[in-house]
Amino acid sequence: MGLKGHIRYVVSIMTRFFFVLILTLLLCAPARSDDMRVYTELAGNAVFKKGHKIGGGDVNLVRELMKRVGTDAEIEVVPWQRGYEAVLNESNVALFPTTLTKERESRFYWVGPLFRLKWVFWARKGHGAKINSLEDARRVGSIGTYYKDARERFLLSRGFTNLKSANNNIVNYRKLAEGRLDLVLSSNIGLQVSAELAGVSPDSFEQAFVVREVDLYLAISKSTKPAIVKIWKKAFQSMLDDGTFQRIYREWQPLEIPPVVPLPVQ
């Protein structure tokens, strides 16, 4: 081998060495929990906007969680569909509050539960119709639902054909007050805020039927590194262990028992 050949050989060996070294460093690099993008949507008492700031029970819980994780990222308010598509298809994305269902269980990592609520059919006060079951609801003229929300998917999976889907659930309350809908499927919390945003009185409505009780979580995209997910789960567990979770929860839901023991996945 001549001098030039020897030099080429040495360069080749060194190139391979540095490639392996860089690859090793990348694989062994510590997981960065501060790279997470955290999305939410406006959701009544759980997440609301006042001026340029957001607040609510879920927001306070997640902010404490993020503090313990060590991230100074901002919680971004986005439409539900945008947030859901991001957490479904991108890495290092978290979305709350997200209902844990059997359909979604394997699609994400789950931290929580953060919140427990009831799915409720709301009707105009004095509407007259008796809703004692899903079958009764199936026979009404129209039900307002939130586009691709877990509650809408639930009714669709049970063959409901009388749904009127909206991109903004606030619109449904206005339609219900005006008599353009017979029922709205929403939750047992946040009626006051939602009605005010819709420009109608919360006294215009009454609970017609409680459909089910569910837990809501912080969902983390499946392509996120497990080491990062572990950091978030550990931080949440520390909130349970020292009582911070229970304290924050009772500040916003004083009459409710904090969901320390999760409900079975439905």
Number of C-alpha atoms within 10 A of each C-alpha: 7 7 8 9 10 11 12 12 13 12 12 11 12 12 12 12 12 11 12 12 12 12 12 11 11 10 10 9 9 10 16 15 21 14 14 20 19 22 24 24 23 21 22 21 20 22 21 21 16 8 6 5 8 17 15 18 20 25 20 18 22 19 17 18 22 22 13 16 19 15 16 12 15 12 19 14 18 14 14 24 13 13 20 22 11 18 24 20 12 14 17 21 22 30 26 26 26 24 23 24 16 11 12 15 14 11 16 18 20 23 21 21 23 25 23 21 17 15 17 22 23 25 26 23 14 9 13 9 13 10 19 12 12 15 10 12 21 18 12 15 14 19 26 26 25 23 17 16 18 17 20 20 16 14 18 14 9 10 10 17 13 16 21 17 17 14 15 14 21 21 18 27 33 20 17 22 22 12 13 15 21 21 32 25 26 25 22 17 18 16 22 14 19 24 22 14 15 17 14 18 17 19 11 15 20 16 17 23 20 19 17 12 14 20 22 22 21 25 28 28 24 21 16 20 14 12 13 20 20 15 17 23 17 16 20 24 16 15 18 15 11 10 11 15 23 17 16 18 20 14 11 15 17 11 8 11 11 19 18 14 8 15 13 10 13 12
